[in-house]
Amino acid sequence: MIRQTIALMLMLVSTASFSQELSQYSAVRVQKAHQLAQDEKLKQAISELKQIDTSRAYDQAFIARMLGVYLWQDDQPQAAIKQLNQAVSSGLLQDEQAWITERMLADLYLNQQNFEQAIKHYYQLIKTAPETQSADDLWLRIAQAHYQIEQWSKVIPATDRYLKLVNKEPLQPLSLKLGAQLQLKQWSKAIPTLKQLIALQPDKVNWWRQLAGLQIRVGRDKDALDTLSLAKINKLDLTQNDRRMLAQLYAKRGVPERAALEISQLDGAESNVQLLSEQAIYWQSAKEWDKAIEIWQRTAQLDKKYRWNLAQLLVQQGEYSSALPVLNKVEGRGEQVALAKTRVLFKLNRIEEALIEAKRADQINSSGQAQSWIRYLTQIRKMDDTSSG
């Protein structure tokens, strides 16, 4: 950013009349230093300027300005800042170069990460900009400096001023604005900023991901679903987590079958227990019972804790013969399993075994449900005994 300013400074220096304001002694030495610099003898030019001994304040300010330019060219930024600061603070340089000199000083401060000093000079430059100089891009530098020292609330108006004045290269100011909005937790305001960034960089998946995340945060799940769906249609490189989020959003919108399909397309969907269980849950929510049972069976083969999920669905669907061997392998869940087996055995007309399971459930944890089964099954057994007698 500073090279353009330097080039302008050098052009103005080269066309300036050194004798107009300078003393004759200083003008001769300055002209010599300028010629040395033109001949690419930069260190000699710096040495020549440093040897000028003058008590005239204007001469000192002018020489300091030239030294600052040459020192920067010689890769001595701190020494350049010292000289330029002297030239600017003197207040004696009132030509157009005075404004450019301060601008160079501000840019040097920014480059050297002295952001507070850079900000101070940039605001002054905006106030004093001559008609011949454009100060629009200073708002971007102000935004950058505020961002670096985490003055988030000041970043946003600076970027807005820049974007209003300069209709070009909006990517960097919009990125700064977004960062500040996120730091300030301005979730709703950050959404249109992200949409602008997506328009500029439609292939950058991170913008889409952040947009969907913010839409979820502010309760706009449908918008988030649209965002991730469009990102997928555009063949962006969505991560596994992105796709799982998309599945969850489909489920929330009442389309669990789409959720199940999304999960089924993920890496490891055929062997990862967690992904298999998510598919089964979504298929079950979609009332696709056969698919849900098939997935629960595969899940239970990989992890025995899912036998209970499989058994429950088999019982629910009246597949009692298939449910019973699964229930026999379920570990833990003593009372629940005993009650489920009671129901299954009753449906299979195995009354005596059903009664045994009901009593077992009541022994584990006496409950109204278990006792109801005991009374009911005892009554049926008596009726069977009476009819057989």
Buried (B, 14 or more C-beta within 10 A) or exposed (E): EBEEBBEBBBEBBEEBEBEEBBBEEBBBBBBBBBEBBEEEBBEBBBEBBEEBEBEBEBBBBBBBBBBBBBBBBBEBBEBBBBBBBBBBEBEBBEBEBBBBBBBBBBBBBBBBEBBEBBBBBBBBBBEEBEEEBEBBBBBBBBBBBBBBBEBBEBBBBBBBBBBEBBEEEBEEBBBBBBBBBBEBEBBEBBBEBBEBBBEEBBEBBEBBBBBBBBBBBEEBBEBBBBBBBBBBEEEBEBEBEBBBBBBBBBBBBEBBBBBBBBBBEBEEBEEBBEBBBBBBBBBBBBEBBEBBBBBBBBBBEEEEBBBBBBBBBBBEBEBBEBBBEBBEEBEEBBBBBBBBBBBBBBBBEBBEBBBBBBBBBBEBEEEEBBBEBBEBBBEBBEEEEEEEE
